Amino acid sequence: MFSIVLIFSPLLQPFQVSSNLRYRKADGTSYWRSANFSNTNPTHRLTYLEANTRYEVQVQAQCSNTLYGDWSESFFFTTQP
């Protein structure tokens, strides 16, 4: 199994309190896994990744308990064989 550490440089929106992250295998059929991270520590470790697999990741600003921004465009990475 593989893991990767993602480090974000968030473009802080007014009143943004944290960010959400979601990721999945980029096969178009996998379910999203999600996580939340703070703006003061914008890193997140994705664990239990499969070898030689392409993943899709998106982030989203959270401005309050009920107010969320749109999900970002996807970015992709592939784990090593």
Backbone hydrogen bonds in HBPLUS format (Angstrom, degrees):
<---DONOR---> <-ACCEPTOR-->    atom                        ^
c    i                          cat <-CA-CA->   ^        H-A-AA   ^      H-
h    n   atom  resd res      DA  || num        DHA   H-A  angle D-A-AA Bond
n    s   type  num  typ     dist DA aas  dist angle  dist       angle   num
A0002-PHE N   A0049-LEU O   2.82 MM  47  4.76 164.1  1.84 140.5 144.6     1
A0049-LEU N   A0002-PHE O   2.83 MM  47  4.76 168.0  1.85 147.8 144.0     2
A0004-ILE N   A0046-LEU O   2.92 MM  42  5.31 149.1  2.02 144.7 154.8     3
A0046-LEU N   A0004-ILE O   2.77 MM  42  5.31 158.4  1.81 165.5 167.9     4
A0006-LEU N   A0044-HIS O   2.80 MM  38  5.30 174.3  1.80 157.4 156.1     5
A0044-HIS N   A0006-LEU O   2.91 MM  38  5.30 147.9  2.02 147.4 155.9     6
A0008-PHE N   A0042-PRO O   2.85 MM  34  5.36 175.4  1.85 168.4 169.8     7
A0016-GLN N   A0013-GLN O   3.00 MM   3  5.27 156.3  2.06 139.3 134.5     8
A0017-VAL N   A0062-GLN O   2.83 MM  45  5.96 159.2  1.87 151.3 157.3     9
A0018-SER N   A0062-GLN O   3.25 MM  44  5.26 160.1  2.29 147.5 149.0    10
A0062-GLN N   A0018-SER O   2.87 MM  44  5.26 158.9  1.91 152.3 145.1    11
A0019-SER N   A0037-PHE O   2.93 MM  18  5.51 164.7  1.95 168.1 172.6    12
A0037-PHE N   A0019-SER O   2.91 MM  18  5.51 165.4  1.93 158.1 161.5    13
A0020-ASN N   A0060-GLN O   2.73 MM  40  5.03 162.2  1.77 150.6 157.0    14
A0060-GLN N   A0020-ASN O   2.91 MM  40  5.03 141.6  2.06 143.5 145.8    15
A0021-LEU N   A0035-ALA O   2.83 MM  14  5.19 161.7  1.86 155.0 154.0    16
A0035-ALA N   A0021-LEU O   2.87 MM  14  5.19 147.1  1.97 150.1 152.5    17
A0022-ARG N   A0058-GLN O   2.97 MM  36  5.46 156.6  2.02 156.7 158.4    18
A0058-GLN N   A0022-ARG O   2.94 MM  36  5.46 154.9  2.01 157.8 162.3    19
A0023-TYR N   A0033-ARG O   2.87 MM  10  5.40 152.4  1.95 149.7 158.8    20
A0033-ARG N   A0023-TYR O   2.83 MM  10  5.40 159.6  1.88 154.0 160.6    21
A0024-ARG N   A0056-GLU O   3.04 MM  32  5.48 146.1  2.16 147.2 156.3    22
A0056-GLU N   A0024-ARG O   2.80 MM  32  5.48 163.9  1.82 164.9 170.6    23
A0026-ALA N   A0054-ARG O   2.84 MM  28  5.55 173.3  1.85 137.1 136.9    24
A0043-THR N   A0041-ASN O   2.81 MM   2  5.68 140.5  1.97  98.1  92.0    25
A0052-ASN N   A0080-GLN O   2.88 MM  28  4.92 149.5  1.98 111.6 115.0    26
A0079-THR N   A0053-THR O   2.99 MM  26  5.44 158.7  2.04 144.6 144.9    27
A0055-TYR N   A0077-PHE O   2.74 MM  22  5.46 167.0  1.76 170.3 174.8    28
A0077-PHE N   A0055-TYR O   3.11 MM  22  5.46 149.2  2.21 140.3 148.1    29
A0057-VAL N   A0075-PHE O   2.85 MM  18  5.39 153.2  1.92 160.3 167.9    30
A0075-PHE N   A0057-VAL O   2.98 MM  18  5.39 153.1  2.06 147.9 156.5    31
A0072-SER N   A0059-VAL O   2.77 MM  13  5.38 149.8  1.86 155.6 166.0    32
A0069-GLY N   A0061-ALA O   2.83 MM   8  5.08 167.6  1.84 151.5 152.4    33
A0063-CYS N   A0067-LEU O   2.88 MM   4  5.43 154.0  1.95 151.3 158.8    34
